[in-house]
Amino acid sequence: MPARQDVILGGGLAGLSAAYHLQLAGQSDWQVYEREQLPGGLARTVEVDGYRFDYGPHILFTIDKEMEELIRDLLGDNFHAQERRAYIYHEAHDLYTQFPFQGHLYGLPIPIVRDCLVGLVKAVEAQARGEFEPGNYEEWMRGFFGDGIADHLMIPYAKKIWTVEPSTMDFSWIGRRVPTPDVERIVRGALTDEVGQVGATSHFWYTKHGGIEPLPTALAARIENIHLEKTAIRIELPEKNVVFADGDIVAFENLVYTLPLPFIVKIATHVPPEVERACQGLRYQGIHCVNLGIDREAISDKHWIYFYEDQFPFHRLSLPANFSPDTVPAGKSSIATEVAFSDVRPLDLNSAVDKTIAGLKAAKLITDDDQIDLVHTEEIHPAYIIYDLDHAKNVAIIRDWLRDNGILTAGRFGEWQYFNMDHSMRSGKQAAEALLAGR
Ligand SMILES: Cc1cc2nc3c(=O)[nH]c(=O)nc-3n(C[C@H](O)[C@H](O)[C@H](O)COP(=O)(O)OP(=O)(O)OC[C@H]3O[C@@H](n4cnc5c(N)ncnc54)[C@H](O)[C@@H]3O)c2cc1C
């Protein structure tokens, strides 16, 4: 058997970034192994009949200057900065309001605006009295924004996307993900729709052509040792071997693991019972993407729309042509919808497409006269990890054991965190730095 090398499992953005940063540091004794025919993982784009769909629409935004520089360098001219046009649809009031809900209450029925503002004032008073000590995500929403904003939108939406009760979730992941405009902004946004964009995605980038896939493709093009169509089926411990589906066995010194963390229990040998229990404790949901090609140009000027009402199966839909016209054939449009499912809310595959089309008609995005040229579905599972109340404890148990066995974790699913593309790339770089520091 050849000498031990460092192995990176998974050629998504995290694995590619780990490899790239090792290579930049002048290292060459590492290999990337990827299951699919192409690298990129979730940051890939599928093309069907001239329509391009990401695996769930992917926009780029970051406050990480170094990752921004890398992304810009990778995309070169294929880079399009845009101002967000994101909305929330309220079927009950036949109305769109701008995203985020709490920053743009203007236009909603007065009793709802009153509930939201009164709740906000009460929440701010309680915060001033030092009474803001949330124990879970629902308490965080109520305590931070007040009962009105929580009850009218945030809690119904959270249930849709997470599939579980927000009272069973931690809120450590929120960071910049739930826009938190200040009180003055919320009041201004209730009195007028002339308020500016707020939140991390207020300006974002997309490519001019190719969907999101040119990003990982450009990164992979800079890396030497990528082996495609290599599915790891076993990690032998403590021997430190990776066994692949084609029978190859690779001995590793260090391993960067970017596959889903709970799957380690299925793939690794000699997993201690406490690690097995921790893996079983990790929770996640999936996204069923129902993508439609429509024989009509410019069906909407919006980038994406959120749906919190139960009659809609999807919690979000995007209009890829507004990110880049290159995602649709000339004279056509497309709609990419996302339906969340999990063990507590299984997907009804038989009705998913019909319910989606009915929902799009109810929201008046398509009409009975529209011709649907294409129905394309994708399943992403896991898609979002669920931050249940034991999340941090379970992740720490698994990662500590892996580290003791020469295995570092990286990426959205290796780290088991709510990582965007920039975070996953950063996390790959951190894994490379940890390997270099250990040498
Ligand atoms: C629906 C959805 C929408 C998103 N939207 C955005 C967005 O708008 N903006 C944003 O910045 N981020 C977004 N993200 C997050 C972004 O996709 C991830 O942060 C990033 O792509 C994760 O990269 P990764 O390398 O960590 O994981 P992955 O992309 O999952 O890479 C892991 C790789 O491991 C490979 N693999 C799996 N099993 C094996 C095996 N047994 N052997 C070998 N290889 C294997 C897989 O094929 C894959 O290539 C979104 C995610 C989802 C699910």
The ligand as a MOL file (V3000), in Angstrom:
LIG
                    3D

  0  0  0     0  0            999 V3000
M  V30 BEGIN CTAB
M  V30 COUNTS 53 58 0 0 0
M  V30 BEGIN ATOM
M  V30 1 C -31.6760 24.5330 -0.6070 0
M  V30 2 C -30.3560 25.2070 -0.3340 0
M  V30 3 C -30.1730 26.5250 -0.7240 0
M  V30 4 C -28.9500 27.1540 -0.4500 0
M  V30 5 N -28.8020 28.4610 -0.8380 0
M  V30 6 C -27.6380 29.0910 -0.5970 0
M  V30 7 C -27.4640 30.4450 -1.0050 0
M  V30 8 O -28.3670 31.0610 -1.5760 0
M  V30 9 N -26.2620 31.0390 -0.7600 0
M  V30 10 C -25.2370 30.3880 -0.1140 0
M  V30 11 O -24.1580 30.9880 0.0700 0
M  V30 12 N -25.3870 29.1090 0.2880 0
M  V30 13 C -26.5550 28.4500 0.0710 0
M  V30 14 N -26.7020 27.1370 0.4690 0
M  V30 15 C -25.5860 26.4810 1.2020 0
M  V30 16 C -24.4770 25.9460 0.2830 0
M  V30 17 O -25.0280 25.0590 -0.6790 0
M  V30 18 C -23.4740 25.1600 1.1330 0
M  V30 19 O -22.9470 25.9250 2.1850 0
M  V30 20 C -22.2760 24.6360 0.3500 0
M  V30 21 O -22.5480 24.3290 -0.9930 0
M  V30 22 C -21.8140 23.3660 1.0820 0
M  V30 23 O -20.5930 22.9070 0.5660 0
M  V30 24 P -19.9190 21.6450 1.2780 0
M  V30 25 O -18.7040 21.3380 0.5150 0
M  V30 26 O -19.7880 21.9120 2.7260 0
M  V30 27 O -20.9910 20.4420 1.1610 0
M  V30 28 P -21.5190 19.6790 -0.1280 0
M  V30 29 O -21.7580 20.6400 -1.2220 0
M  V30 30 O -22.6400 18.8330 0.3610 0
M  V30 31 O -20.2810 18.7520 -0.5460 0
M  V30 32 C -20.0720 17.4700 -0.0520 0
M  V30 33 C -19.5680 16.6060 -1.1940 0
M  V30 34 O -19.3500 15.2880 -0.7150 0
M  V30 35 C -19.7020 14.3750 -1.7390 0
M  V30 36 N -19.9460 13.0490 -1.1350 0
M  V30 37 C -21.0340 12.6650 -0.4240 0
M  V30 38 N -20.9090 11.3910 -0.0270 0
M  V30 39 C -19.7170 10.9600 -0.4990 0
M  V30 40 C -19.0160 9.7290 -0.3960 0
M  V30 41 N -19.5320 8.6960 0.2700 0
M  V30 42 N -17.7870 9.6330 -0.9740 0
M  V30 43 C -17.2600 10.6790 -1.6470 0
M  V30 44 N -17.8850 11.8790 -1.7710 0
M  V30 45 C -19.1060 12.0120 -1.2040 0
M  V30 46 C -20.9390 14.9960 -2.3480 0
M  V30 47 O -21.1980 14.4930 -3.6380 0
M  V30 48 C -20.5720 16.4840 -2.3320 0
M  V30 49 O -19.9480 16.8690 -3.5460 0
M  V30 50 C -27.9070 26.4680 0.2300 0
M  V30 51 C -28.1040 25.1520 0.6140 0
M  V30 52 C -29.3130 24.5230 0.3420 0
M  V30 53 C -29.5080 23.1060 0.7790 0
M  V30 END ATOM
M  V30 BEGIN BOND
M  V30 1 1 1 2
M  V30 2 1 2 3
M  V30 3 2 2 52
M  V30 4 2 3 4
M  V30 5 1 4 5
M  V30 6 1 4 50
M  V30 7 2 5 6
M  V30 8 1 6 7
M  V30 9 1 6 13
M  V30 10 2 7 8
M  V30 11 1 7 9
M  V30 12 1 9 10
M  V30 13 2 10 11
M  V30 14 1 10 12
M  V30 15 2 12 13
M  V30 16 1 13 14
M  V30 17 1 14 15
M  V30 18 1 14 50
M  V30 19 1 15 16
M  V30 20 1 16 17
M  V30 21 1 16 18
M  V30 22 1 18 19
M  V30 23 1 18 20
M  V30 24 1 20 21
M  V30 25 1 20 22
M  V30 26 1 22 23
M  V30 27 1 23 24
M  V30 28 2 24 25
M  V30 29 1 24 26
M  V30 30 1 24 27
M  V30 31 1 27 28
M  V30 32 2 28 29
M  V30 33 1 28 30
M  V30 34 1 28 31
M  V30 35 1 31 32
M  V30 36 1 32 33
M  V30 37 1 33 34
M  V30 38 1 33 48
M  V30 39 1 34 35
M  V30 40 1 35 36
M  V30 41 1 35 46
M  V30 42 1 36 37
M  V30 43 1 36 45
M  V30 44 2 37 38
M  V30 45 1 38 39
M  V30 46 1 39 40
M  V30 47 2 39 45
M  V30 48 1 40 41
M  V30 49 2 40 42
M  V30 50 1 42 43
M  V30 51 2 43 44
M  V30 52 1 44 45
M  V30 53 1 46 47
M  V30 54 1 46 48
M  V30 55 1 48 49
M  V30 56 2 50 51
M  V30 57 1 51 52
M  V30 58 1 52 53
M  V30 END BOND
M  V30 END CTAB
M  END
